[in-house]
Amino acid sequence: MKNHHDGPHPEHTFHLESPATGIVNPRHVVVGIGSEPSGGDVLDFALSLATAEMASLHVVHCIDAEDQPVETDSPQFEKRLNSAMITQRERALSALTSHPGNWTYDCKHDDPADLIVSTAEKYDAFTIVIGAPRRGPISAMSQLLHSSVTSRLDCQNRYPIVMVPAGVKSTTWTHKAT
C-alpha cells in the first residue's frame, strides 16, 4: 500500500493506494464519504457497484467541522481529532480490503464537492456515489441555497450522481436477473 502525505497537517491528510493487483480497470467509481454513521453504508454501496462493474474505486474524505471535536479550545482537541481521523481511515481501509480491483483513499482539508469532482475528472469516473441529503431544517436550507455537497454536485452535468439514503444496504441490488 502506497502512502503519501500532503497538505498543512500531514498527520490528518494522506493518499493511500491498493497494493498492485495487476488488474487494469478501465472504469472508475468515485465515492465521497464523511464522518456521519451513514458513511459506511455509502462506502459499502460504492464497493458493491465497483465490484459489479469491475471498476476501480476512489474514496474521498474531506475533513470538515463534523470531524472535529466540539471543544476547539480544549487541550484534548488535537488528540480527539487525530483519533477521529484514525478511526475513519481504519473503517474505510477495512472495507476496501474486500475490493478485488484497484482503489485509492484520499483524506484532505478541502472543499468536498470540488475534491469529489476533481477526483472524478482525474480518473474519468463513470459515476459518483454520495450519501443522500440529511433531513432537518438546516439541511433543507443548505439545499435551497445550493451550499450542501449534494446540491452542488447535483448542479454539475458531467457525472451521474448516485445518492444513497441513510440505512440503505447494498446486499441485493447488484444481483442481475438471468
Secondary structure, 3 states (H helix, E strand, C coil): CEEEECCCCCCCCEEEECCCCCCCCCCEEEEEECCCCCHHHHHHHHHHHHHHCCCEEEEEEECCHHHCCCCCCCCCHHHHHHHHHHHHHHHHHHHHCCCCCCEEEEEECCCHHHHHHHHHHHHCCCEEEEECCCCCHHHHHHHHCCCCHHHHHHHCCCCCEEEECCCCCCCCCCCCCC
